[in-house]
């Protein structure tokens, strides 16, 4: 039943509270426990220098944070024009761009593999094409590597950095005492962080707790770490997460 679920939301506070409010509306109790926050990682001069020197014809935004922090540093309309193809990793990122007047396409599957499947990024079309990937600091290199192998020239604009927040052992005990049985994970980096913070050799976290992950890649990582109860939401947006939970509950009724 819905009231048997107790969800821990580990994303940053703003996004976490938005998901909590959405879960409240459908009767799913949750705890907002941010495990990281964002900090600006670029400025107006850096963006101008990169764009003017590289002149990208395709710009790929990896997250909503990538959109928001690059826009804060230098409004997007000042360095993105209508002749450039803009790609958003998912619908939430696409919506964030749309609100700022930037029209973007997004793949059906909201990850690097989905982006690579777009017809606009076929190997035959990418020879000597300049592609700018807007993201946070670090992260997966797969997308850039694959685009480079198709003949493109790829550079990163890292508009933000992640700052991890502490989590005491007492907090994870509190989760268990409050009967938390679902943890929302939206990136591999976040998965590794949570696994490092809690004792996953504990039978409860390893075998009983539901790990709700945003992509197949994260699901495979979770299984490799020994987590047994892993479900892929096929997206990091609130609707994908809620729909997955409601579908699971309807099957259990």
C-alpha positions as CSV (number, residue, x, y, z in Angstrom):
1,X,0.0,0.0,0.0
2,X,1.1,3.6,-0.5
3,X,1.3,4.4,3.2
4,X,3.8,1.5,3.6
5,X,6.4,3.4,1.5
6,X,8.8,5.7,3.3
7,X,11.2,7.5,0.9
8,X,14.5,9.2,1.5
9,X,15.2,11.9,-1.1
10,X,19.0,12.5,-1.4
11,X,19.0,15.2,-4.1
12,X,19.8,18.9,-3.4
13,X,17.4,20.7,-1.1
14,X,15.5,22.7,-3.7
15,X,14.8,19.7,-6.0
16,X,14.4,17.4,-3.0
17,X,11.6,19.6,-1.5
18,X,9.9,19.8,-4.8
19,X,9.8,16.0,-5.0
20,X,8.7,15.7,-1.4
21,X,5.7,18.0,-2.1
22,X,4.8,15.9,-5.2
23,X,5.0,12.7,-3.1
24,X,2.9,14.3,-0.4
25,X,0.1,14.9,-2.9
26,X,-0.1,11.2,-3.8
27,X,0.1,10.1,-0.2
28,X,3.7,8.8,-0.1
29,X,5.6,9.9,3.0
30,X,9.2,11.0,2.5
31,X,12.2,12.5,4.2
32,X,14.3,15.2,2.4
33,X,18.0,14.5,3.2
34,X,20.2,16.4,0.8
35,X,23.6,14.8,0.4
36,X,25.1,17.4,-1.9
37,X,24.7,21.0,-3.0
38,X,25.8,23.0,-6.0
39,X,28.4,25.8,-6.3
40,X,29.0,28.1,-9.3
41,X,32.1,26.9,-11.3
42,X,32.3,29.4,-14.2
43,X,31.9,33.1,-14.9
44,X,31.0,35.5,-17.7
45,X,34.5,35.8,-19.0
46,X,35.1,32.1,-19.1
47,X,32.0,31.4,-21.1
48,X,32.7,34.2,-23.5
49,X,36.2,33.0,-24.1
50,X,35.2,29.4,-24.5
51,X,32.4,30.1,-26.9
52,X,34.3,32.6,-29.0
53,X,37.4,30.4,-29.3
54,X,35.5,27.1,-30.0
55,X,32.3,28.3,-31.8
56,X,30.2,25.3,-31.1
57,X,27.4,24.3,-33.6
58,X,25.9,21.8,-31.1
59,X,25.4,22.5,-27.4
60,X,24.4,19.7,-25.0
61,X,23.1,20.4,-21.5
62,X,23.5,17.5,-19.1
63,X,21.2,18.7,-16.3
64,X,18.9,21.5,-15.0
65,X,21.8,22.7,-12.9
66,X,24.0,23.0,-16.0
67,X,21.3,25.3,-17.5
68,X,20.7,27.4,-14.4
69,X,24.4,28.0,-13.4
70,X,25.6,28.8,-16.9
71,X,22.6,31.2,-17.3
72,X,23.5,32.9,-14.0
73,X,27.1,33.3,-15.2
74,X,26.0,34.7,-18.6
75,X,22.4,34.8,-19.9
76,X,22.0,32.0,-22.4
77,X,20.6,34.3,-25.1
78,X,23.9,36.1,-25.1
79,X,25.9,33.1,-26.3
80,X,23.4,30.7,-27.9
81,X,21.9,31.6,-31.2
82,X,19.1,30.1,-33.4
83,X,21.7,28.5,-35.8
84,X,23.0,26.2,-33.1
85,X,21.4,22.9,-32.3
86,X,20.7,22.6,-28.5
87,X,20.2,19.2,-26.9
88,X,18.8,18.6,-23.4
89,X,19.5,15.2,-21.7
90,X,15.9,15.0,-20.5
91,X,12.5,16.7,-20.4
92,X,13.2,18.6,-17.2
93,X,16.3,20.1,-18.6
94,X,14.5,20.8,-21.9
95,X,11.8,22.7,-19.9
96,X,14.4,24.7,-18.0
97,X,15.9,25.8,-21.3
98,X,12.4,26.6,-22.8
99,X,11.7,28.9,-19.8
100,X,14.8,30.9,-20.8
101,X,13.7,31.1,-24.4
102,X,16.0,28.3,-25.7
103,X,14.4,25.6,-27.8
104,X,16.0,22.2,-27.4
105,X,15.4,18.6,-28.5
106,X,15.7,15.8,-26.0
107,X,16.1,12.0,-26.5
108,X,13.5,9.4,-25.6
109,X,15.9,7.8,-23.2
110,X,17.2,10.4,-20.8
111,X,20.9,9.5,-20.6
112,X,24.1,9.6,-22.7
113,X,23.0,6.6,-24.7
114,X,19.8,8.3,-25.5
115,X,21.6,11.4,-26.7
116,X,23.9,9.4,-28.9
117,X,20.9,7.7,-30.5
118,X,19.6,11.1,-31.9
119,X,19.6,11.3,-35.6
120,X,21.2,14.8,-35.3
121,X,24.3,13.0,-33.9
122,X,24.9,10.3,-36.5
123,X,28.5,9.7,-37.3
124,X,28.1,10.8,-40.9
125,X,27.0,14.3,-39.8
126,X,29.6,15.0,-37.1
127,X,32.9,15.2,-39.0
128,X,34.7,18.3,-37.6
129,X,31.6,19.4,-35.8
130,X,32.2,21.4,-32.6
131,X,30.1,20.2,-29.7
132,X,30.1,21.9,-26.3
133,X,28.9,19.8,-23.4
134,X,27.6,21.9,-20.5
135,X,27.8,20.0,-17.2
136,X,29.1,19.9,-13.7
137,X,32.7,19.3,-12.6
138,X,33.8,15.7,-13.4
139,X,31.4,13.0,-14.4
140,X,31.1,10.4,-17.0
141,X,33.3,10.7,-20.1
142,X,31.3,8.3,-22.2
143,X,29.3,10.8,-24.2
144,X,32.4,12.9,-25.1
145,X,34.4,9.8,-26.1
146,X,31.7,8.5,-28.3
147,X,31.1,11.9,-30.0
148,X,34.9,12.2,-30.6
149,X,35.0,8.7,-32.1
150,X,32.3,9.9,-34.6
151,X,34.6,12.7,-35.7
152,X,33.3,15.6,-33.6
153,X,35.5,18.0,-31.6
154,X,34.2,18.1,-28.0
155,X,34.8,20.6,-25.2
156,X,33.3,20.9,-21.7
157,X,31.8,24.0,-20.1
158,X,31.6,23.0,-16.4
159,X,29.2,25.5,-15.0
160,X,28.9,24.1,-11.5
161,X,30.6,21.9,-9.0
162,X,29.1,19.5,-6.4
163,X,29.8,19.9,-2.7
164,X,29.1,16.8,-0.7
165,X,27.3,17.2,2.6
166,X,28.0,15.0,5.7
167,X,25.8,12.2,6.9
168,X,26.3,10.8,10.4
169,X,26.0,7.1,11.2
170,X,23.3,8.1,13.6
171,X,21.2,9.6,10.7
172,X,21.2,6.3,8.9
173,X,20.1,4.5,12.1
174,X,17.3,7.1,12.3
175,X,16.2,6.3,8.7
176,X,15.8,2.7,9.8
177,X,14.0,3.6,13.0
178,X,11.6,5.7,10.9
179,X,11.0,2.6,8.6
180,X,12.6,4.2,5.6
181,X,12.5,1.5,2.8
182,X,13.1,3.5,-0.4
183,X,16.2,5.6,-1.4
184,X,16.1,7.8,-4.5
185,X,19.3,7.8,-6.4
186,X,19.7,10.0,-9.5
187,X,23.4,9.6,-10.4
188,X,26.3,7.1,-10.1
189,X,28.2,9.6,-8.1
190,X,25.3,9.8,-5.6
191,X,25.0,6.0,-5.5
192,X,28.7,5.7,-4.5
193,X,28.3,8.4,-1.9
194,X,25.4,6.8,-0.2
195,X,27.0,3.4,-0.3
196,X,30.1,4.8,1.3
197,X,28.0,6.5,4.0
198,X,25.9,3.6,5.1
199,X,26.7,0.0,5.9
200,X,25.3,-1.8,2.8
201,X,26.5,-5.2,4.2
202,X,23.6,-4.7,6.6
203,X,20.9,-7.1,5.4
204,X,18.3,-4.4,5.6
205,X,20.0,-1.9,3.2
206,X,21.3,-4.6,0.9
207,X,18.3,-6.9,0.6
208,X,15.2,-5.2,1.9
209,X,15.5,-1.5,1.0
210,X,14.3,-0.4,-2.4
211,X,16.9,1.5,-4.4
212,X,15.0,3.7,-6.9
213,X,17.5,4.7,-9.6
214,X,17.2,7.0,-12.6
215,X,18.8,5.0,-15.4
216,X,19.9,1.5,-16.5
217,X,23.5,2.4,-16.0
218,X,22.9,3.3,-12.3
219,X,20.9,0.1,-11.9
220,X,23.7,-2.0,-13.2
221,X,26.1,-0.2,-10.8
222,X,23.8,-0.8,-7.9
223,X,23.5,-4.5,-8.7
224,X,27.3,-4.8,-9.0
225,X,27.6,-3.3,-5.5
226,X,25.4,-6.1,-4.2
227,X,22.2,-4.2,-3.8
228,X,19.3,-6.6,-4.4
229,X,16.2,-4.5,-4.7
230,X,16.8,-2.1,-7.5
231,X,14.2,-0.5,-9.7
232,X,14.9,1.8,-12.7
233,X,12.6,4.8,-13.0
234,X,13.9,5.6,-16.6
235,X,14.3,9.3,-15.7
236,X,15.4,11.6,-12.9
237,X,12.4,13.9,-13.1
238,X,9.7,13.9,-10.4
239,X,7.0,12.4,-12.7
240,X,9.1,9.4,-13.6
241,X,9.9,8.7,-9.9
242,X,6.3,9.0,-8.8
243,X,4.9,7.0,-11.7
244,X,7.3,4.2,-10.9
245,X,6.2,4.1,-7.3
246,X,2.5,4.2,-8.1
247,X,2.9,1.4,-10.7
248,X,4.7,-0.7,-8.2
249,X,2.0,-0.2,-5.6
250,X,-0.8,-1.0,-8.1
251,X,0.9,-4.3,-8.9
252,X,1.1,-5.1,-5.2
253,X,-2.5,-4.4,-4.5
